[in-house]
Amino acid sequence: MASDTGLTHFDAQGQAHMVDVAAKAATHRVAVAGGRIRMQPQTLDAIVQGSARKGDVLGVARLAGIMAAKKTSELIPLCHPLALTRVALEFETGGDGVSCTATAETVGPTGVEMEALTAVQVALLTIYDMCKAVDRGMVITDVKLLQKRGGKSGEWVVGE
């Protein structure tokens, strides 16, 4: 039962609880999230050229994002553990940094927005970790849900 505020993770008494999804239909669900890490030009050059001291920054960040998506329910207290059918991360370098887009998919009774958002955050944090020795001023920004599909609410796209 949701509280009268519409926040589904609180009951009528205002206590936090895990949402019961037992009666929801299992559907194909997809979520896409994105974010960016801004950095100094020489830091970006090291990533692009593969000359960062810790190795393949984007390759490691991709794996970290995938692993994070799979562990989302261990990090976010009221998230359901999900059987993810796909997690994919893409990186785009240019301008003042690196953009990351994560796509998470499942077939189940609840969405994968938190998994996509967690994948992006951890991938960007991994880039920070791997490059912080040369650039402690990097800024992670603009992390947000870009799109979701499936379930009762159907499709949602940022800006629409």
C-alpha distance (Angstrom), angle and dihedral (degrees) to the residues before:
residue distance angle dihedral
M1 . . .
A2 3.80 . .
S3 3.77 122.9 .
D4 3.79 118.4 -109.0
T5 3.83 87.9 -101.1
G6 3.80 90.6 70.3
L7 3.82 91.3 -117.5
T8 3.80 102.7 136.1
H9 3.81 96.6 -158.2
F10 3.82 92.5 66.2
D11 3.79 126.5 69.0
A12 3.81 126.2 -140.6
Q13 3.83 89.5 -83.3
G14 3.81 91.8 53.3
Q15 3.80 95.2 -108.4
A16 3.79 119.9 141.5
H17 3.80 115.7 -112.1
M18 3.78 140.9 162.5
V19 3.80 110.9 -99.3
D20 3.81 114.3 -113.0
V21 3.81 106.5 -123.9
A22 3.82 96.9 171.2
A23 3.81 94.0 110.5
K24 3.81 95.1 46.3
A25 3.79 118.9 103.1
A26 3.77 118.6 -110.7
T27 3.80 106.0 -117.0
H28 3.79 135.5 163.4
R29 3.78 105.1 -87.8
V30 3.79 128.0 -168.7
A31 3.79 131.5 -178.5
V32 3.79 128.9 -176.8
A33 3.80 122.0 -164.3
G34 3.76 131.7 177.8
G35 3.78 142.5 -168.4
R36 3.78 143.4 159.6
I37 3.77 139.9 -134.1
R38 3.80 116.9 -151.0
M39 3.78 119.6 -152.5
Q40 3.78 146.3 158.3
P41 3.83 115.9 -70.3
Q42 3.82 93.2 -113.6
T43 3.82 90.5 53.7
L44 3.79 90.8 52.6
D45 3.81 90.2 47.2
A46 3.82 90.7 54.0
I47 3.81 90.4 51.8
V48 3.80 94.0 47.2
Q49 3.80 94.1 45.0
G50 3.79 92.9 44.5
S51 3.79 91.6 -124.0
A52 3.81 98.6 123.3
R53 3.81 110.0 129.5
K54 3.80 93.0 -122.6
G55 3.81 93.9 53.4
D56 3.82 132.9 -123.8
V57 3.80 99.4 16.9
L58 3.81 97.4 -177.0
G59 3.81 93.6 43.4
V60 3.78 91.6 53.6
A61 3.82 91.3 43.4
R62 3.83 89.9 52.5
L63 3.80 91.6 53.8
A64 3.81 91.7 45.1
G65 3.80 90.8 52.6
I66 3.80 92.4 50.0
M67 3.79 91.7 48.0
A68 3.81 91.0 47.8
A69 3.80 92.9 52.0
K70 3.80 88.9 54.1
K71 3.82 90.9 52.1
T72 3.81 99.0 43.5
S73 3.81 94.6 113.8
E74 3.81 88.9 55.6
L75 3.81 91.2 54.5
I76 3.82 103.1 38.2
P77 3.82 107.8 54.6
L78 3.82 100.9 -143.2
C79 3.82 99.8 37.1
H80 3.78 117.6 115.4
P81 3.79 117.5 -123.0
L82 3.80 106.0 -109.5
A83 3.77 135.4 -159.3
L84 3.78 97.6 -128.7
T85 3.79 114.6 -152.8
R86 3.81 94.9 -169.5
V87 3.78 141.0 6.9
A88 3.80 119.3 179.6
L89 3.80 130.7 173.8
E90 3.78 127.1 -163.9
F91 3.79 127.3 -170.5
E92 3.78 130.0 -158.0
T93 3.79 120.2 -167.5
G94 3.75 123.7 -158.2
G95 3.74 146.1 92.2
D96 3.78 107.8 31.5
G97 3.79 99.7 -18.3
V98 3.78 150.7 -35.5
S99 3.81 127.8 -41.1
C100 3.79 119.9 -154.9
T101 3.78 128.4 -160.2
A102 3.80 120.9 -171.7
T103 3.79 126.6 -167.5
A104 3.80 120.4 -164.8
E105 3.81 125.2 -174.2
T106 3.78 137.9 -176.0
V107 3.77 141.2 156.1
G108 3.76 105.7 -127.6
P109 3.79 150.0 95.2
T110 3.82 97.8 -76.7
G111 3.77 137.2 46.5
V112 3.79 132.4 -99.6
E113 3.80 100.7 -137.3
M114 3.81 93.3 116.2
E115 3.80 91.5 50.1
A116 3.81 92.4 53.0
L117 3.81 92.1 46.0
T118 3.81 92.1 47.5
A119 3.81 91.1 49.4
V120 3.81 91.5 54.0
Q121 3.80 94.4 46.2
V122 3.79 94.8 49.0
A123 3.81 93.2 44.0
L124 3.81 90.2 53.1
L125 3.82 91.4 44.7
T126 3.80 88.4 52.3
I127 3.79 90.5 54.0
Y128 3.80 88.1 50.8
D129 3.81 91.5 49.2
M130 3.78 93.7 49.0
C131 3.82 94.0 48.2
K132 3.80 103.8 32.8
A133 3.80 93.4 100.5
V134 3.81 89.1 70.2
D135 3.83 101.5 26.6
R136 3.81 120.3 28.7
G137 3.81 91.0 164.9
M138 3.81 96.4 72.4
V139 3.80 113.9 132.7
I140 3.80 126.4 -150.1
T141 3.78 108.9 -148.4
D142 3.79 147.3 162.1
V143 3.82 96.9 28.3
K144 3.79 106.1 168.7
L145 3.76 146.8 137.8
L146 3.80 109.0 -91.2
Q147 3.79 101.6 -179.2
K148 3.80 143.4 -6.8
R149 3.79 131.8 -171.4
G150 3.76 134.3 -174.2
G151 3.75 137.1 38.6
K152 3.77 130.4 67.4
S153 3.80 94.9 -47.0
G154 3.81 93.2 53.5
E155 3.79 120.4 -159.0
W156 3.79 126.5 -1.0
V157 3.80 125.4 179.2
V158 3.80 124.9 -175.1
G159 3.79 111.5 -101.9
E160 3.79 95.4 19.2
